[in-house]
Amino acid sequence: MLPDVQVRAPEIRMPISRAGVSNVRKLLRIRSGAGREVILSATFECYVDLPSFQKGTHMSRNLEAINEVIEEVSSKPAHSLEELCGKIVLRVLERHGYASMSEVSMESTLMLPRRSPAGRQVQDFVRLFASARAERGGGVRTRIGAELRGIIATRRGGQGCIQQVTVRAEVESEGVEGVRIEELIEVLESSVGARAHSSLTSGEEAEVLHGVCASPASPVEVVEAVLGGIAGRFSELPDSALVTARCTSTEPLLNLRTTVTSGQSLGSLRRKPAIR
């Protein structure tokens, strides 16, 4: 039998901050706020830290922890992605007695049934993000986020200009608060002139562009709208929760992108008199 080199003392005693597995693909069952069940194909990353006296980590234990938690919730869907990630990091920490920290992150794409301006049934897609981090003897910190594509109209030199943007929002807090992902997506959709549609007829395209040009906005104003929308909607979250909003726009005349990002606590956002 080959020796287990991972349990040997390392020749160079140096701690490693993160060691683990990535590109772990799983099917998830999540119960939405509306009570319907959502099936997601998610990709996970899972890590622990290594102390200076540990030569390696048993990667299979990370996979076992992910599989066990997902198997547990398969009988009844999890209520949130934060809850799922929080359970995984605690289980991983249990299985790695030498580790002081564990973290997991996941990404997925959510299909949303929507209506076109003319009432046709279409499908739109939103990227979802979630993560959790646990420290031995401490609590669990979770993060949930969503990202979608939209369009805005900006004013330059007296002329109107259409830009395609990607807008993203993340909420990070202690524990598994269970941010309502549907409402987070609604905040993102309302922050842009219009969402990017999967298909439009020529008549629908003209209608969308007319509506976008009637309410021009800059990427900075998009970020402000996201921050204000989250502060106004999620009253149950504590002031200590951190909110990050980002808007990336593609310049129509230049071969570059511009990005506007802002991260603030919910408490500071709530104390501001007004955010558009």
VEXLO-566930 format. One line per field, with one value per residue: residue number from 1; x, z negated, y of N, C-alpha, C in turn. Coordinates in steps of 0.001 Angstrom, whole numbers, plus 500000, padded with zeros to 6 digits. Example, Ala and Ser with C-alpha at 12.3 -4.5 7.8 and 13.67 -1.06 7.14 Angstrom:
2
n: 1:2
nc1: 513190:512850
nc3: 492200:492920
nc2: 494310:497750
cac1: 512300:513670
cac3: 492200:492860
cac2: 495500:498940
cc1: 513200:512900
cc3: 492200:492130
cc2: 496700:500030
This chain:
276
n: 1:2:3:4:5:6:7:8:9:10:11:12:13:14:15:16:17:18:19:20:21:22:23:24:25:26:27:28:29:30:31:32:33:34:35:36:37:38:39:40:41:42:43:44:45:46:47:48:49:50:51:52:53:54:55:56:57:58:59:60:61:62:63:64:65:66:67:68:69:70:71:72:73:74:75:76:77:78:79:80:81:82:83:84:85:86:87:88:89:90:91:92:93:94:95:96:97:98:99:100:101:102:103:104:105:106:107:108:109:110:111:112:113:114:115:116:117:118:119:120:121:122:123:124:125:126:127:128:129:130:131:132:133:134:135:136:137:138:139:140:141:142:143:144:145:146:147:148:149:150:151:152:153:154:155:156:157:158:159:160:161:162:163:164:165:166:167:168:169:170:171:172:173:174:175:176:177:178:179:180:181:182:183:184:185:186:187:188:189:190:191:192:193:194:195:196:197:198:199:200:201:202:203:204:205:206:207:208:209:210:211:212:213:214:215:216:217:218:219:220:221:222:223:224:225:226:227:228:229:230:231:232:233:234:235:236:237:238:239:240:241:242:243:244:245:246:247:248:249:250:251:252:253:254:255:256:257:258:259:260:261:262:263:264:265:266:267:268:269:270:271:272:273:274:275:276
nc1: 500847:500524:502091:500406:501032:500023:499626:502068:504768:505556:508377:509098:507967:505294:502398:499405:497062:494748:493419:491984:489106:487750:485346:483239:480383:476898:473422:470833:468068:466022:463779:461768:460834:458220:457198:457518:459421:462799:465114:468552:471618:474648:477968:480613:483147:485447:487235:489846:492052:495576:497561:500963:502102:500903:501039:499425:496025:492948:491313:489051:487372:486196:484559:482911:481591:480155:478544:477087:475584:474034:472657:471164:469394:468007:465720:463903:463583:466181:465882:467306:470197:472251:471789:472334:475103:476138:475699:477396:480033:480284:480121:482384:484378:484078:485055:487712:489841:492203:492001:491407:489676:487062:485707:483229:482061:479647:478311:475672:473145:470087:466979:464477:461041:459601:457810:457634:457634:455360:453887:454626:455719:458855:462260:464503:467816:469656:472596:473639:475155:476729:478137:479960:481649:483367:484771:486701:485322:484021:481465:479337:479736:477927:477272:475311:474392:473473:473421:472779:472057:471549:470248:471060:470453:472541:473630:475567:477324:474960:473772:472023:472923:473124:473912:475109:474878:476209:474920:475389:474741:475518:475020:476270:476492:476407:475673:472872:470872:469000:468378:465932:465992:464480:463537:465918:466707:464649:465294:467676:466693:465028:466854:468070:467607:466234:465862:468097:466841:466011:464977:463509:460906:460891:459138:458852:461453:461760:459955:461122:463579:462623:461481:463775:465375:463776:464241:467087:470209:473222:476069:476888:474534:473011:474281:473777:470998:470698:471866:470176:467734:468091:468523:466025:464310:465044:464378:464640:467245:470337:471968:474670:475123:476750:476649:477223:477438:477682:478330:478987:479794:479651:481496:480233:481738:484395:487036:486717:485755:483803:483718:481809:481793:480502:480653:478956:477810:474610:473581:474782:473690:470976:470932:471318:469760:468440:468515:468856
nc3: 500000:500848:499172:497236:498126:497464:494767:493671:492112:493400:495463:495772:493580:493897:493765:495739:497423:498914:500062:502151:504049:507345:509962:509525:510341:509810:509446:508167:505937:505269:503276:504257:503308:504106:503715:505613:507049:507999:510324:510485:512248:510899:510284:508157:505883:503391:500389:497911:495265:494754:492065:490925:490194:491712:494502:496731:498071:497765:500508:501268:499102:499173:501420:500470:498390:499801:501403:499408:498096:500220:500840:498528:498678:500897:500496:499568:500896:500561:498854:499560:501387:499791:497392:498186:498932:496464:494856:496132:495703:492939:492638:494072:492460:490187:491128:491631:489357:488788:489997:489869:491182:493611:496890:499404:502727:505273:508615:510904:513485:513871:515335:516434:516896:519027:520440:523687:525013:526644:525518:525982:524926:523496:522768:520309:518912:515903:514061:511117:507895:505024:501761:498890:495771:493114:489883:487515:484351:484715:486454:489386:492483:495161:498693:501323:504704:507864:511436:514412:517863:519517:521076:521469:521900:522641:522351:524490:525442:526229:527698:527933:526718:526976:524730:523930:520915:518078:515072:511614:508361:504934:501728:498543:495419:491867:490866:492231:493864:495910:498423:500584:503674:505945:505545:505470:508117:509308:508414:509843:512493:512519:512338:514732:518094:519753:519765:521308:523995:525088:527608:530087:531974:534852:534352:531560:530806:531517:529720:527228:527399:527577:525043:523439:524250:523364:520686:519828:518426:516540:516030:513366:512176:512463:510668:508275:508218:507830:505269:503703:504172:502969:500301:499733:500004:498509:495597:493436:493185:491367:490283:490525:492756:495894:498989:502407:505516:509045:512257:515539:518593:522160:524360:527130:529214:528681:528163:525550:522092:519469:515912:512998:509541:506289:502829:499833:496412:495266:493243:493594:496065:495443:493848:495522:497092:499596:502391:505748
nc2: 498809:502212:504951:507515:510532:512979:513255:513472:515297:518482:519381:522037:524258:525998:527929:527484:529396:528740:525734:523343:522273:522815:523675:521875:520316:520428:519518:521509:521960:524527:526351:528919:532323:532616:530155:528186:525489:525568:524433:524235:524255:524117:525359:524616:525840:524878:525318:524960:526101:525428:524471:525127:522714:520785:518703:518257:518261:516439:516235:514840:514930:517418:517131:515069:516395:518393:516728:515351:517375:518384:516078:515794:517981:517288:515840:517702:520922:523421:526573:528789:529897:530815:529452:526836:527009:527797:525520:523737:524786:524522:521763:520970:522076:520516:518095:518569:518610:519971:522420:525953:527526:527516:527737:528245:528653:529343:529298:529945:529761:531281:530682:532835:533201:535526:538364:539762:543166:543116:541157:538527:535291:534859:533866:534819:535247:535050:535499:533863:534149:532813:532472:531257:531565:530117:530256:528507:528266:530612:532522:532140:533664:534915:535362:536671:537072:538628:538949:540705:541561:544679:547703:551167:554685:557349:560799:562733:565470:566709:564741:561626:558374:554927:552364:549132:547368:545601:544728:544297:542991:542458:541019:540863:539265:538451:535125:533227:534900:534767:536238:537478:536325:536851:539446:540827:540558:541999:544574:544998:544911:547151:549170:549737:551078:549293:545765:543400:541753:538410:538039:540152:541674:543880:545986:545815:546327:549045:550148:549530:550938:553543:553897:553633:555805:557858:558038:558735:557578:557386:555127:555551:556474:554187:552420:553836:553586:550836:550462:552112:550813:548281:549035:550060:547886:545584:545440:543757:542996:543429:546516:546132:544603:544236:545879:545620:547149:547045:548355:547683:549024:548936:550771:552559:553762:553387:551031:549735:549178:550590:550757:551021:550928:550407:549930:549592:549764:548616:550168:552720:553377:553529:555757:557833:560663:560442:558277:557853
cac1: 500000:501290:501938:499611:502005:499360:499665:503449:505207:506146:509780:509098:506800:504715:500943:498790:495787:493598:493654:490680:488644:486926:484633:482389:479060:475814:472056:470260:466638:465839:462398:461747:459928:456851:456776:457798:460736:463692:466230:469728:472882:475588:479386:481115:484544:485466:488615:490216:493436:496493:498566:502352:502492:500137:501665:498416:494634:492172:490343:487818:486483:485399:483519:481972:480767:479212:477572:476225:474634:473085:471807:470236:468337:467313:464398:463100:464470:466724:465146:468152:471553:473092:471601:473057:476546:476463:475769:478569:481289:480335:480426:483788:485201:484009:485838:489121:490105:493381:491733:490777:488758:486571:484868:482650:481368:478959:477727:474660:472334:468652:466108:463296:459994:459256:456984:458184:456729:454103:453207:455091:456447:460279:463105:465671:468749:470343:473651:473525:476390:476571:479328:479943:482947:483247:486010:486524:485045:483323:480218:479343:479424:477429:477128:474417:474433:472874:473965:472015:472428:470508:470682:470762:470699:473327:473688:476928:477360:473622:473295:471699:473807:472686:474987:474760:475519:476041:474737:475535:474553:475854:474718:477078:476102:476636:474587:472190:469690:468012:467966:464972:466709:463571:463495:467218:466663:463760:466057:468584:465928:464499:467953:468491:466527:465496:466691:468470:465887:466541:464539:462549:460509:461307:458247:459204:462746:461519:459279:462095:464530:461930:461370:465102:465810:462944:464781:468530:470906:474636:476426:476898:473142:472571:474805:473019:469652:470799:472090:468952:466687:468341:468295:464593:463524:465411:464346:464944:468684:470933:472756:476046:475219:477474:476030:478110:476784:478643:477786:480006:479173:480463:481513:479835:482696:485755:487267:486967:484609:483917:483127:481528:481539:480366:480325:478620:476975:473197:473345:475143:472723:469704:471045:471352:468402:467794:469376:468049
cac3: 500000:500916:497973:497347:497953:497004:493302:493248:491806:494592:495384:495557:492736:494275:493897:497042:497121:499560:500832:502294:505348:508119:511103:509059:510891:509122:509629:506908:505858:504391:503238:504406:502409:504569:503371:506665:506976:509087:510529:510942:512482:510228:510232:506825:505452:501951:499925:496503:495105:494262:491111:491326:489912:492568:495822:497786:497648:498412:501364:501340:498008:499652:502289:499625:497667:500760:501776:498281:497864:501332:500696:497434:499095:502080:500091:499590:501444:499671:498953:500136:501726:498632:496459:498719:498808:495045:494388:496718:495059:491594:492778:494487:491293:489329:491708:491651:487991:488721:490664:489069:492060:494824:497706:500612:503609:506376:509663:511675:514361:513631:516450:515980:517902:519136:521576:524530:525026:527312:524765:526301:523846:523820:521672:519997:518069:514888:513356:509665:507155:503577:501093:497432:495136:491695:489129:486347:483167:485103:487172:490838:493258:496464:499736:502405:505729:509168:512515:515654:518908:519856:521905:520956:522828:522035:523098:524752:526397:526737:528471:527190:527028:526358:524246:523279:519600:517195:513733:510634:506957:503962:500337:497663:494029:490939:490836:493486:493773:496901:499281:501601:504931:506926:505323:505872:509579:509638:508208:510972:513701:512447:512330:516110:518950:520165:519728:522620:524349:525882:528991:530258:533328:535181:533650:530142:530652:531541:528467:526140:527550:527258:523600:522854:524533:522607:519324:519901:517149:516641:515187:511960:511720:512350:509393:507216:508191:507230:503828:503102:504239:501961:498989:499522:500072:497564:494262:492409:493076:490382:490794:490767:494045:496915:500318:503489:506816:510121:513605:516584:519857:523369:525091:528527:530175:528278:527892:524125:521197:518251:514769:511797:508420:504973:501751:498612:495461:495341:492296:494201:497125:494838:493237:496569:497278:500828:503419:506930
cac2: 500000:503440:505779:508726:511618:514194:513350:513638:516659:519087:519750:523483:524531:527276:527786:527734:530060:528091:524511:522698:521787:523739:523102:520774:520614:519748:519989:521970:522261:525673:526815:530366:533020:532420:528803:527215:524854:525953:523516:524962:523573:525013:525003:524946:525811:524641:525415:525098:526526:524403:524970:524876:521335:519889:518615:518295:518169:515389:516911:514053:515301:518544:516576:514339:517360:518971:515695:515038:518458:518421:514898:516073:518904:516783:515376:518917:521953:524444:527826:529828:529486:531088:528344:525682:527240:527810:524140:523075:525199:523946:520336:520875:522373:519333:516997:518944:519024:520833:523695:527002:528246:526859:528609:527644:529591:528686:530118:529251:530598:531104:531039:533557:533427:536933:538759:540812:544325:542778:540105:537185:534640:534711:533417:535624:534511:535831:534766:533886:533892:532669:531959:531269:531375:529795:530163:527663:529063:531835:532341:531947:534862:534487:536372:536292:538104:538361:539781:540632:542509:545628:548817:552498:555789:558421:562059:563194:566568:566974:563593:560413:557253:553677:551520:547871:547317:544454:545270:543227:543373:541426:541339:540020:539476:537352:534163:532905:535740:534374:537354:537037:536534:537450:540885:541352:540658:543116:545804:545133:545216:548511:550140:550013:551553:548100:544565:542872:540704:537307:538259:541237:542022:545247:546906:545785:546988:550488:550515:549467:552040:554795:553982:553837:557170:558791:558134:558485:557363:557040:553975:555970:556502:552796:551917:554489:553008:549508:550626:552622:549800:547256:549641:550250:546651:544527:546046:542758:542799:544339:547631:545688:543916:544990:545845:546039:547280:547301:548513:547681:549427:548825:552035:552329:554305:553060:549618:549588:549139:551384:550074:551813:550026:551020:549011:550310:549037:548989:551242:553999:553664:553922:557087:558866:561199:559965:557685:557576
cc1: 500886:501062:501102:500526:501355:499434:501093:503747:505867:507616:509947:507827:506288:503204:500471:497392:494585:494064:492315:490382:487800:486276:483860:480958:477985:474469:471474:468758:466459:464371:462396:460763:458473:456345:457050:459214:461553:464836:467395:470878:473980:476999:479969:482639:484539:486915:488697:491632:494270:497468:499967:502780:501782:500723:500647:497026:493933:491057:489010:486854:485634:484247:482477:481037:479734:478130:476587:475162:473592:472145:470764:469079:467584:465915:463417:464026:464976:465962:465990:469511:472507:473007:472395:474564:476972:476580:477031:479844:481398:480679:481884:484712:485204:484948:487334:489477:491273:493101:491092:489726:488304:485692:484397:481992:480729:478446:476707:473958:470873:467874:464841:462272:459576:458351:457694:457234:455388:453367:453618:455859:457890:461011:464298:466539:469505:471407:473481:474874:476046:477863:479121:481353:482720:484631:485754:486374:484318:482039:480431:478963:479061:477295:476214:474424:473764:473437:473121:472484:471249:471058:470268:471010:471450:473326:475150:476891:476022:473032:473005:472576:473330:473903:474418:475544:475291:475997:474693:475351:474868:475514:475473:476714:476486:475426:473985:470840:468611:467492:467051:465550:465801:463527:464829:467270:465766:464463:466995:467830:465428:465591:468408:467302:465636:466425:467027:467579:466561:466133:463493:462167:460949:460434:458562:460527:462586:460868:460247:463052:463889:461817:462698:465565:464993:463456:466273:469140:472345:474915:476472:475479:472562:473020:474047:471623:469661:470960:470832:467835:466851:468080:466810:463794:463787:465520:464735:466440:469287:471728:474174:476218:475901:476815:477030:477329:477838:477925:478943:479329:480169:480369:481168:480874:484134:485867:487653:485643:484872:483181:482982:481134:481417:479969:480115:477820:475528:472889:473651:474171:471401:469745:471111:469936:467693:468851:468503:468236
cc3: 500000:499661:498263:497062:497395:495493:492789:492914:493046:494386:495142:494800:493009:494419:495302:496786:497722:500341:500937:503712:506019:509270:510714:509472:510239:509537:508264:507043:504816:504450:503255:503424:502802:504299:504447:506528:508217:509140:511127:511193:511989:510288:508929:506793:503935:501468:498402:496456:494543:493269:491547:491105:490812:493966:496946:497201:498417:499218:501395:500227:498374:500516:501478:498894:498585:501108:500645:498060:498978:501272:499607:497893:500327:501735:499989:499998:500370:499896:499548:500466:500571:497612:496906:498545:497343:494465:494897:495979:493644:491654:493186:493296:490309:489822:491772:490273:487842:489253:489701:489867:493194:495576:498943:501415:504742:507354:510420:512576:514152:514859:515889:517110:517887:520354:522361:524498:525689:526620:525120:525118:524283:522576:521530:519003:517153:514246:511861:509036:505685:503000:499589:496932:493652:491076:487855:485089:483452:485849:488647:491498:494671:497405:500809:503424:507009:510171:513760:516618:519225:520785:521228:522071:522081:522946:523256:525821:527019:527538:527545:527642:526272:525962:523678:521976:518963:515778:512733:509228:506075:502562:499470:496217:493188:490941:492200:493481:494783:497706:500377:502979:505986:506779:505692:507392:510012:509451:509386:512238:513697:512503:513727:516927:519424:520022:521152:522937:525176:527338:529004:531727:533598:534464:532163:529890:530625:530243:527294:526206:527211:525749:522925:523057:523768:521186:519342:518513:517423:515817:513700:511403:511614:511020:508223:507086:507554:505718:503119:503100:503193:500564:498700:499432:498930:496148:493173:492243:492097:491046:491151:492093:495065:498278:501338:504793:507852:511457:514592:517914:520999:524148:526560:529552:529883:527961:526423:523366:520004:517127:513606:510696:507136:503969:500464:497682:495621:494391:492887:495318:496543:494230:494275:496852:498504:501756:504607:507380
cc2: 501246:504277:507026:509916:512879:514372:513502:515098:517254:519425:521247:523827:525946:527099:528147:528285:529334:526875:523787:522283:522860:522985:521845:521102:519754:520340:520336:522151:523354:526100:528338:530980:532860:531011:527769:526676:525190:524956:524305:524004:524501:524451:525524:525009:525691:524567:525383:525662:525375:525025:524555:523433:520328:519895:518739:518200:517067:516046:516162:514418:516511:518047:515835:515287:517996:517966:515417:516115:518514:517227:515120:516957:518403:516277:516538:520067:522915:525746:528948:529243:529752:529955:527119:525851:527250:526419:523448:523480:524633:522463:520132:521110:521207:518240:517301:519511:519966:522228:524684:527761:527354:527850:527873:528752:528813:529730:529284:530262:530263:531548:531668:533657:534889:537149:539857:542005:544043:541640:538695:536598:534380:534222:534359:534862:535474:534952:534951:533532:533725:532118:532001:531006:531145:529716:529370:528529:530354:531514:532090:533269:534440:535678:535830:537415:537657:539347:539604:541702:543407:546692:550120:553505:556877:559638:562482:564276:566868:565831:562409:559255:556021:552853:550226:547775:545954:544999:544108:543787:542182:541936:540346:540320:538276:536439:533932:533629:535351:535553:536825:537365:537164:538963:541531:541517:541808:544453:546045:545534:546662:549575:550534:550510:550427:546905:544143:541678:539616:537416:539367:541347:543459:546277:546964:546493:548505:550946:550530:550648:553377:554962:554244:555274:558204:558981:557830:558356:556992:555794:554323:555973:555096:552205:552532:553898:551621:549611:551108:551597:548719:547804:549795:548969:545677:545089:545059:542520:543804:545450:547209:544972:544829:544794:546366:546067:547626:547388:548616:547986:549286:550129:551790:552775:553916:551579:549423:549506:550049:550663:551040:550847:550823:549954:549777:549418:549492:550137:552599:554367:554139:555309:558189:559348:560660:559418:557370:556139
